[in-house]
Amino acid sequence: MKTDHALARLAATIELRKGSDPEGSWTAKLLAKGPEKCAEKFGEEAVEAVIEAVKGDRDRLTAEAADVLYHLLVMCAARDVTLTDIEAELTLREGKSGLDEKAAR
C-alpha cells in the first residue's frame, strides 16, 4: 500500500497494531475487544460528528470527522477489510451516478 497520504499511513499503523499488546496501544485495545466493540465505538464517533455538523462548529466537526475516519478504519480492520479494499470499491463506483449505483443495490 502506498503511504503518501495521512489516511494510508493511519491504515498502515492500524494494521501494525493488530495483535499488539493492548496495554501499549489504544488501537490494539480496541481491536482486542472485538469487531462488535469497534463497531460500537465507530457509531458513537459518527453520532458525535453529526452533532457537530448540526451545530456548525467547523473546528469541532473537523476533529470529530478525524475520529470517525480513524474508528471506521479500526472497525474495518477488525473484520479484515483494508483501506485498499475500500479504495478498490470506490474505484469501481467512479463515473457512476450515485442514483444509479444506489438503485443497483
PLY file of the C-alpha trace (Angstrom):
ply
format ascii 1.0
element vertex 105
property float x
property float y
property float z
element edge 104
property int vertex1
property int vertex2
end_header
0.00 0.00 0.00
1.27 3.47 -0.83
1.77 5.56 2.27
1.93 9.00 0.71
-1.11 10.40 2.47
-2.31 10.55 6.06
-5.20 8.10 5.64
-2.93 5.45 4.15
-0.36 5.98 6.90
-3.11 5.68 9.51
-4.42 2.46 7.95
-0.89 1.03 7.91
-0.42 1.91 11.59
-3.74 0.27 12.49
-2.67 -2.86 10.62
0.60 -2.91 12.57
-1.31 -2.68 15.85
-3.27 -5.87 15.18
-2.08 -8.40 17.73
-0.01 -5.82 19.63
-0.13 -5.52 23.39
-3.43 -3.82 24.30
-1.72 -2.16 27.27
0.54 -0.20 24.94
-1.86 0.92 22.24
-5.42 2.30 22.14
-5.83 0.72 18.69
-4.67 -2.68 19.93
-7.01 -2.34 22.92
-9.98 -1.64 20.65
-9.12 -4.49 18.30
-8.70 -6.88 21.24
-12.26 -6.11 22.32
-13.52 -7.49 19.01
-15.38 -6.26 15.93
-18.60 -5.55 17.79
-16.93 -3.13 20.22
-15.06 -1.49 17.32
-18.40 -1.02 15.54
-19.99 0.42 18.67
-17.15 2.93 19.06
-17.43 3.91 15.38
-21.15 4.53 15.86
-20.51 6.75 18.88
-17.99 8.81 16.96
-20.31 9.09 13.95
-23.07 10.47 16.17
-20.66 12.99 17.67
-19.71 14.13 14.15
-23.38 14.53 13.22
-23.97 16.65 16.31
-21.06 18.93 15.43
-22.26 19.18 11.82
-25.66 20.34 13.05
-24.10 22.82 15.48
-21.96 24.27 12.71
-18.68 24.35 14.62
-16.16 23.79 11.84
-13.20 23.04 14.10
-15.14 20.55 16.25
-16.58 18.90 13.14
-13.07 18.56 11.71
-11.86 16.88 14.91
-14.86 14.56 15.06
-14.53 13.70 11.37
-10.94 12.64 12.02
-12.18 10.46 14.89
-14.80 8.93 12.58
-12.22 8.07 9.91
-9.91 6.51 12.49
-12.67 4.43 14.07
-14.01 3.42 10.64
-10.59 2.05 9.73
-10.29 0.25 13.08
-13.75 -1.27 12.66
-12.91 -2.43 9.14
-9.53 -3.80 10.27
-11.34 -5.85 12.90
-13.09 -7.60 10.01
-10.00 -7.72 7.77
-11.28 -5.04 5.40
-8.38 -2.83 4.35
-8.20 0.72 3.05
-7.07 -0.84 -0.22
-10.31 -2.85 -0.32
-12.33 0.30 0.30
-10.42 2.26 -2.33
-10.99 -0.55 -4.84
-14.73 -0.38 -4.19
-14.69 3.39 -4.64
-12.78 2.97 -7.90
-15.49 0.60 -9.16
-18.06 3.31 -8.44
-16.21 6.10 -10.24
-18.09 7.55 -13.14
-21.40 6.07 -11.99
-24.29 8.20 -10.93
-24.93 7.90 -7.21
-28.60 7.40 -8.02
-27.82 4.58 -10.47
-25.36 2.94 -8.07
-27.89 3.02 -5.23
-30.66 1.61 -7.46
-28.37 -1.29 -8.44
-28.02 -2.46 -4.82
0 1
1 2
2 3
3 4
4 5
5 6
6 7
7 8
8 9
9 10
10 11
11 12
12 13
13 14
14 15
15 16
16 17
17 18
18 19
19 20
20 21
21 22
22 23
23 24
24 25
25 26
26 27
27 28
28 29
29 30
30 31
31 32
32 33
33 34
34 35
35 36
36 37
37 38
38 39
39 40
40 41
41 42
42 43
43 44
44 45
45 46
46 47
47 48
48 49
49 50
50 51
51 52
52 53
53 54
54 55
55 56
56 57
57 58
58 59
59 60
60 61
61 62
62 63
63 64
64 65
65 66
66 67
67 68
68 69
69 70
70 71
71 72
72 73
73 74
74 75
75 76
76 77
77 78
78 79
79 80
80 81
81 82
82 83
83 84
84 85
85 86
86 87
87 88
88 89
89 90
90 91
91 92
92 93
93 94
94 95
95 96
96 97
97 98
98 99
99 100
100 101
101 102
102 103
103 104
